[in-house]
Amino acid sequence: MTPVSTASSTMPAGVMSPGLRPATALGKGGAGASPFQLSDEEQRVVRELRARDREVRAHEQAHMAAGGPYVSGPYYDYQKGPDGQRYAVGGSVNIDASPVPGDPEATVAKMEVVIRAALAPAEPSPQDMKVAAAAREQKLQAQADAAAQRQLEQQGSVRSRQRGSVLDIVV
């Protein structure tokens, strides 16, 4: 959920990376092809960036799928590759982990969704773990609040019945 920060560098317009070479007429540079070839090293970098992009997008999509109405985003941090394409190298989603005012039982249900959303990716990040831990704390507090609320309601109900019984006897 916390973006992975990576430095991105771009070349000024008109400046070629040392590994880029103009395509030759021998099989390269056809319709839709890049006007430049990538060096072996740049091709390796592009493969790594593509893999990272897939990993980041899958991670954030897992949060989105599990979080339902409590998740917004995703938001991505991009790095430009040697091929000129932008690749997601970090990402985040916003998870609403606030309690439901005046309704501890609804808060318990909401925190269960928040916990599932935070831990949904195959490899939760340290920030994902922190969000899940905070939601567990809120869930425990909400459960205690709900138990206290039920106890007060039961005591009030018992008092009402006792008063009713006394009135029945008196009348």
FENURUR-V806535 format. One record per pair of residues at least 12 apart in sequence whose ideal C-beta (glycine too) atoms are under 7 Angstrom apart, sorted by sequence separation. I is the first residue (numbers start at 1). J is the second residue. D is the distance in Angstrom with one decimal. If there is no record, write none. Layout:
i->I j->J d->D
i->I j->J d->D
//
This chain:
i->23 j->35 d->5.9
i->76 j->88 d->4.2
i->77 j->89 d->5.8
i->22 j->35 d->6.7
i->23 j->36 d->6.3
i->60 j->73 d->6.7
i->77 j->90 d->3.8
i->118 j->131 d->4.1
i->119 j->132 d->5.2
i->22 j->36 d->6.3
i->23 j->37 d->5.5
i->60 j->74 d->3.7
i->77 j->91 d->6.7
i->118 j->132 d->4.0
i->21 j->36 d->6.5
i->76 j->91 d->4.6
i->20 j->36 d->4.2
i->21 j->37 d->5.1
i->75 j->91 d->6.4
i->74 j->91 d->5.4
i->75 j->92 d->5.2
i->97 j->114 d->4.9
i->115 j->132 d->5.0
i->118 j->135 d->6.6
i->20 j->38 d->6.7
i->74 j->92 d->6.9
i->19 j->38 d->6.4
i->73 j->92 d->6.4
i->74 j->93 d->5.0
i->95 j->114 d->5.8
i->19 j->39 d->3.1
i->56 j->76 d->6.7
i->73 j->93 d->3.7
i->115 j->135 d->4.8
i->72 j->93 d->6.7
i->73 j->94 d->5.6
i->114 j->135 d->4.2
i->115 j->136 d->6.3
i->19 j->41 d->6.0
i->71 j->93 d->5.2
i->72 j->94 d->4.7
i->95 j->117 d->5.7
i->19 j->42 d->4.6
i->71 j->94 d->6.9
i->95 j->118 d->6.6
i->71 j->95 d->5.4
i->111 j->135 d->4.6
i->17 j->42 d->7.0
i->70 j->95 d->5.9
i->70 j->96 d->4.5
i->111 j->138 d->5.1
i->112 j->139 d->6.8
i->67 j->95 d->5.9
i->111 j->139 d->3.7
i->64 j->93 d->6.2
i->49 j->79 d->6.6
i->63 j->93 d->4.5
i->57 j->88 d->5.8
i->60 j->91 d->4.4
i->107 j->138 d->6.7
i->108 j->139 d->5.6
i->111 j->142 d->6.5
i->49 j->81 d->4.7
i->56 j->88 d->4.4
i->59 j->91 d->6.7
i->56 j->89 d->6.5
i->60 j->93 d->5.6
i->53 j->87 d->4.3
i->56 j->90 d->6.3
i->97 j->131 d->6.5
i->108 j->142 d->4.7
i->46 j->81 d->5.1
i->52 j->87 d->6.5
i->53 j->88 d->4.6
i->56 j->91 d->4.7
i->107 j->142 d->3.8
i->108 j->143 d->5.6
i->45 j->81 d->6.4
i->46 j->82 d->6.3
i->95 j->131 d->6.1
i->45 j->82 d->5.6
i->46 j->83 d->5.3
i->50 j->87 d->6.6
i->52 j->89 d->5.5
i->97 j->134 d->6.3
i->49 j->87 d->3.9
i->97 j->135 d->5.4
i->104 j->142 d->4.3
i->108 j->146 d->6.5
i->99 j->138 d->6.0
i->42 j->82 d->3.9
i->70 j->110 d->6.6
i->97 j->138 d->6.8
i->104 j->145 d->3.8
i->105 j->146 d->5.0
i->104 j->146 d->4.0
i->70 j->113 d->5.8
i->99 j->142 d->6.4
i->38 j->82 d->5.9
i->70 j->114 d->6.0
i->38 j->83 d->6.2
i->68 j->113 d->6.0
i->104 j->149 d->6.3
i->67 j->113 d->6.5
i->71 j->117 d->5.6
i->70 j->117 d->6.8
i->34 j->83 d->6.6
i->66 j->116 d->4.7
i->67 j->117 d->3.3
i->66 j->117 d->4.3
i->63 j->117 d->5.3
i->66 j->120 d->3.8
i->65 j->120 d->6.7
i->63 j->120 d->5.6
i->62 j->120 d->4.0
i->63 j->121 d->6.7
i->62 j->121 d->4.3
i->1 j->63 d->6.7
i->59 j->121 d->4.4
i->19 j->82 d->6.8
i->17 j->82 d->5.8
i->10 j->80 d->5.1
i->8 j->79 d->3.8
i->8 j->80 d->5.7
i->6 j->79 d->5.8
i->3 j->77 d->4.6
i->6 j->89 d->4.8
i->6 j->90 d->6.8
i->4 j->89 d->6.2
i->5 j->90 d->6.4
i->4 j->90 d->3.9
i->3 j->90 d->3.3
i->3 j->91 d->6.0
i->3 j->92 d->5.3
i->2 j->92 d->6.3
i->1 j->92 d->5.1
i->1 j->93 d->6.1
i->2 j->125 d->6.2
i->1 j->125 d->6.1
i->2 j->127 d->3.8
i->1 j->127 d->4.6
i->1 j->128 d->5.3
i->1 j->131 d->6.4
//
